[in-house]
Amino acid sequence: MKNQVKLLPFTIQSVVDQTNETPEGVQLVQAPAIWDDSKQGEGIVIAVIDTGIDTSHPDLKDRVISGRNFTTDYHGDTEVFEDNNGHGTHVSGTIAASLNNEGVVGVAPKAQILSLKALTGEGAGNYEWIINAINYAVEWQGPNNEKVRVISMSLGGPEDVPEMHQAIQNAVNQGISVVVAAGNEGDSRDDTFEYAYPGAYNEVISVGAVDMDLLLAPFSNTHTELDLVAPGVDVVSTYPDNKYARLTGTSMATPHVAGAIALIVNLSEKEFDRTLSEAEVYAQLIRRTVPLGNRKSAEGNGFLMLNIVEKLHDLIPTSSVNVIN
């Protein structure tokens, strides 16, 4: 395990002191359309393995249920998981920024975040830190016996590390959806494959990026394990020091899907009246995708659209329902 795992390269488009909007990406995946039926993700805990989180940010301070530092930052103090990079705060905001009529709102604005700092302020970390963070997320229990249902990882490296793969397989076997960025080494061609790990593992939900016009982002990795695509270009979200920033990368697409799973779990478990397995949650997620016309290696099952099932239902003529006597 010689190489480090790193933040996937991302672009900072701009940083501002204030904004007041439902980000375009959150609107494009149609999250607000299912907020009522999904209780905005309430009760779902998402572990974000990243650079930490700005715990005092007005859009995030009510969303953080707990956290831990696995890095050497802050002299290795495990209790300090503040974000000294920016990336983790941005990702967390896309997942769950509060609906408070200021700043931005996340895909699942009532979900809670377990912030696991496994990358330093420089955006790098040992594989051991990532593995420990994954295992911690699996074992973690909240004050009211909450358990993690989703792990979000916008990071990657060139190495297939068996121990990391094993930790992910264990998480999935424990009923946790593991959502991972596909990677940003794309060359604008969907017939040449680029692999970053853990994004290339079959067990993870591998997320590629499209822009706000639903065109494939040229940097988005293409490979045979891609599951779906989400907005990853010019994504506005929370940033340290009570700021907001527009960032670009598959890192930004991933949290749209992590937040979406929180909504889908609440929605589907209410419908089925039972706890769903990880495979069943994945099936419900993929039901809510729309093909964009690219090769499967570029877009997987298609673009995340959370209200598509309801839209399809509206297309069924009422006269054709209940015709059997």
C-alpha positions in Angstrom: 0.0 0.0 0.0 2.7 2.4 -1.1 0.6 5.1 -2.8 -1.8 7.4 -1.1 -5.4 7.8 -1.9 -6.3 11.4 -2.8 -9.1 13.7 -3.6 -9.9 13.4 -7.2 -8.7 16.5 -9.0 -11.5 19.1 -8.9 -11.8 22.7 -10.1 -12.9 25.6 -7.9 -14.9 27.9 -10.2 -15.7 30.6 -7.6 -16.1 31.3 -3.9 -18.7 33.7 -2.5 -19.8 34.9 0.9 -23.5 34.4 0.4 -26.2 32.9 -1.8 -29.8 31.9 -1.5 -30.9 29.2 -3.8 -31.9 25.7 -4.4 -28.8 24.6 -6.4 -29.4 23.7 -10.0 -28.1 20.2 -9.5 -30.6 19.5 -6.7 -33.4 20.7 -8.9 -32.2 18.7 -11.9 -32.3 15.4 -10.0 -35.8 16.4 -8.9 -35.1 16.0 -5.2 -37.7 18.6 -4.1 -40.4 16.7 -5.9 -40.1 13.7 -3.5 -39.2 15.6 -0.3 -42.7 15.3 1.2 -42.9 11.5 0.7 -39.4 10.9 1.8 -39.4 13.2 4.8 -36.4 15.0 3.3 -34.2 12.1 4.4 -35.0 12.5 8.1 -33.5 9.7 10.2 -31.0 8.6 7.7 -27.3 8.9 8.6 -24.7 9.3 5.8 -21.0 8.8 6.5 -18.9 11.2 4.4 -15.3 10.0 4.2 -13.4 13.2 3.1 -11.5 16.1 4.4 -13.8 16.8 7.3 -16.6 19.4 7.7 -17.1 23.0 8.8 -19.2 22.2 11.9 -20.2 25.8 12.4 -21.4 26.5 8.9 -25.0 27.8 9.2 -26.3 25.3 6.6 -24.5 22.3 8.1 -24.3 22.8 11.9 -27.7 21.1 12.5 -26.8 18.2 10.1 -23.7 16.8 11.8 -24.6 13.9 14.2 -20.9 13.1 14.9 -17.5 12.7 13.4 -14.0 11.5 13.8 -10.5 12.3 12.5 -8.4 9.4 11.2 -5.5 11.6 9.9 -2.4 13.2 11.4 -4.1 16.7 11.1 -4.7 18.5 14.4 -1.9 16.5 16.0 -3.9 13.3 15.4 -6.7 14.4 17.7 -9.5 12.0 16.8 -12.1 14.4 18.1 -11.3 17.2 15.7 -12.7 16.7 12.3 -12.9 20.3 11.0 -12.4 20.7 7.3 -9.1 22.4 6.5 -9.4 21.9 2.8 -12.9 22.7 1.6 -13.8 19.6 -0.3 -15.6 17.7 2.5 -17.7 20.7 3.4 -18.8 21.2 -0.2 -19.7 17.5 -0.6 -21.6 17.5 2.7 -23.7 20.5 1.6 -24.8 18.8 -1.6 -25.9 15.9 0.5 -27.7 17.5 3.3 -27.5 21.3 3.7 -30.5 22.4 5.8 -33.6 23.9 4.2 -33.4 27.2 6.2 -34.2 29.9 3.6 -30.6 31.0 3.4 -27.5 29.7 1.7 -28.1 26.5 -0.2 -30.1 23.3 0.3 -29.0 19.7 -0.1 -30.6 16.8 -1.8 -31.7 15.4 1.6 -31.9 18.4 3.9 -33.0 16.5 7.0 -30.5 13.6 6.7 -27.6 13.6 9.2 -23.9 13.4 8.4 -21.3 11.4 10.2 -18.2 13.3 9.1 -15.1 11.0 8.9 -11.9 12.9 8.2 -9.7 10.5 6.4 -7.9 13.0 4.1 -5.6 15.8 5.2 -5.8 19.5 4.4 -3.7 18.7 1.4 -6.3 16.3 0.2 -4.3 13.1 0.6 -4.5 10.1 3.0 -3.2 6.7 3.7 -5.2 3.7 2.5 -5.2 2.6 6.2 -7.1 5.8 7.2 -9.8 5.2 4.5 -10.1 1.5 5.6 -10.4 2.5 9.2 -13.0 5.1 8.4 -15.1 2.6 6.4 -14.9 0.1 9.3 -15.8 2.8 11.8 -18.9 3.8 9.7 -20.0 0.2 9.7 -19.6 -0.2 13.5 -20.9 3.3 14.4 -24.0 3.6 16.5 -25.7 6.9 17.2 -27.1 8.2 20.6 -30.5 6.7 19.6 -29.1 3.5 18.1 -28.9 5.1 14.6 -26.8 3.2 12.1 -25.1 4.4 8.9 -27.1 3.6 5.7 -24.9 5.3 3.2 -21.2 5.9 2.8 -20.1 8.7 0.4 -16.5 8.8 -0.9 -15.4 11.4 -3.4 -11.8 10.2 -3.5 -9.7 7.7 -5.3 -6.3 6.3 -6.3 -4.7 4.2 -9.0 -4.2 1.1 -6.8 -6.6 -1.8 -6.3 -6.0 -2.3 -2.6 -7.5 -5.7 -1.4 -7.9 -4.5 2.2 -10.0 -1.5 1.0 -12.0 -3.7 -1.3 -12.7 -6.1 1.6 -13.8 -3.2 3.9 -16.2 -2.0 1.2 -17.6 -5.5 0.6 -18.2 -5.8 4.4 -20.0 -2.5 4.5 -22.3 -3.6 1.6 -22.9 -6.9 3.3 -24.0 -5.0 6.4 -26.7 -3.2 4.3 -24.8 0.1 3.6 -24.9 1.7 0.2 -21.3 2.8 -0.8 -21.4 5.7 -3.2 -18.1 6.6 -4.9 -16.9 9.0 -7.5 -15.9 7.4 -10.8 -12.9 9.6 -11.2 -11.7 12.6 -13.3 -9.1 11.0 -15.6 -11.5 10.9 -18.6 -10.3 11.7 -22.1 -13.7 12.6 -23.7 -13.9 9.1 -25.3 -16.3 6.5 -24.1 -14.5 3.6 -25.7 -11.2 4.0 -23.7 -11.6 3.1 -20.0 -10.1 4.9 -17.0 -10.1 3.2 -13.6 -9.8 4.8 -10.2 -10.3 2.8 -7.0 -12.6 2.4 -5.1 -14.8 3.8 -8.0 -14.1 0.8 -10.2 -15.2 -1.9 -7.8 -18.4 -3.7 -8.7 -19.8 -3.4 -5.1 -19.8 0.4 -5.0 -22.3 2.7 -6.7 -19.9 4.4 -9.2 -21.0 7.9 -10.2 -20.0 9.8 -13.3 -20.6 13.5 -14.0 -22.7 15.5 -16.5 -23.0 19.2 -16.8 -26.2 21.2 -16.2 -27.3 20.6 -19.8 -27.0 16.8 -19.1 -24.0 16.5 -21.4 -21.3 14.1 -20.3 -18.4 15.9 -18.6 -15.2 15.3 -20.6 -13.2 14.5 -17.5 -15.6 11.8 -16.2 -14.0 8.4 -16.2 -15.6 5.8 -18.4 -15.5 2.1 -17.5 -17.6 -1.0 -17.3 -18.6 -0.6 -13.6 -20.2 2.9 -14.0 -23.7 2.9 -12.4 -25.2 6.3 -13.1 -24.4 10.0 -13.7 -25.4 13.1 -11.8 -24.6 16.9 -12.0 -20.8 17.5 -11.5 -20.0 20.7 -13.3 -20.3 24.2 -11.7 -22.0 22.8 -8.6 -22.7 25.3 -5.9 -22.5 24.2 -2.2 -21.3 25.0 1.2 -17.6 26.0 1.8 -15.6 26.7 5.0 -15.7 30.0 6.8 -19.5 30.3 6.2 -18.9 30.6 2.5 -20.2 29.0 -0.7 -18.3 27.8 -3.7 -18.9 26.4 -7.2 -16.8 23.2 -7.8 -16.5 20.8 -10.7 -15.6 17.1 -10.7 -17.1 13.6 -10.3 -16.6 14.4 -6.6 -19.5 16.8 -6.9 -21.8 14.3 -8.7 -21.3 11.6 -6.0 -23.1 13.5 -3.1 -26.2 14.0 -5.3 -26.5 10.2 -5.4 -25.7 9.8 -1.7 -28.4 12.2 -0.7 -30.8 10.7 -3.1 -30.4 7.3 -1.4 -31.5 8.8 1.9 -34.7 10.0 0.2 -35.2 6.7 -1.6 -34.7 4.6 1.6 -37.4 6.6 3.4 -39.7 6.5 0.5 -39.3 2.8 -0.4 -39.3 1.5 3.2 -42.6 3.3 3.8 -44.0 1.7 0.6 -42.7 -1.8 1.4 -43.3 -1.5 5.2 -39.9 -3.1 5.9 -36.2 -2.5 5.9 -34.7 -3.0 2.4 -31.4 -4.7 1.7 -28.6 -2.9 0.0 -29.4 -4.7 -3.2 -33.0 -3.6 -3.0 -32.0 0.0 -2.3 -29.8 -0.1 -5.3 -32.7 -1.4 -7.4 -34.9 1.4 -6.3 -32.1 3.9 -7.1 -31.7 2.5 -10.6 -35.4 2.6 -11.2 -35.0 6.4 -10.9 -32.6 6.9 -13.7 -33.2 8.1 -17.3 -30.9 7.0 -20.2 -29.2 10.0 -21.9 -28.1 8.1 -25.0 -24.4 7.6 -24.2 -22.7 4.2 -24.0 -23.2 2.3 -20.8 -19.5 2.7 -20.1 -20.1 6.5 -20.0 -23.4 6.9 -18.2 -24.2 3.5 -16.7 -28.0 3.3 -16.3 -28.4 7.0 -17.0 -29.1 10.3 -15.2 -30.5 10.4 -11.7 -34.1 11.6 -11.8 -35.9 11.1 -8.5 -39.5 11.6 -9.6 -39.4 9.5 -12.8 -41.5 6.7 -11.3 -44.2 9.1 -10.4 -44.0 10.7 -13.9 -44.4 7.3 -15.5 -47.4 6.5 -13.4 -49.0 9.7 -14.6 -48.6 8.5 -18.2 -50.8 5.4 -17.6 -54.4 6.2 -18.7 -56.7 5.8 -15.8 -59.1 3.9 -18.0 -56.6 1.0 -18.4 -56.2 0.6 -14.7 -58.5 -1.8 -12.8 -60.1 -3.1 -16.0 -60.0 -6.7 -14.9 -63.3 -7.7 -13.3 
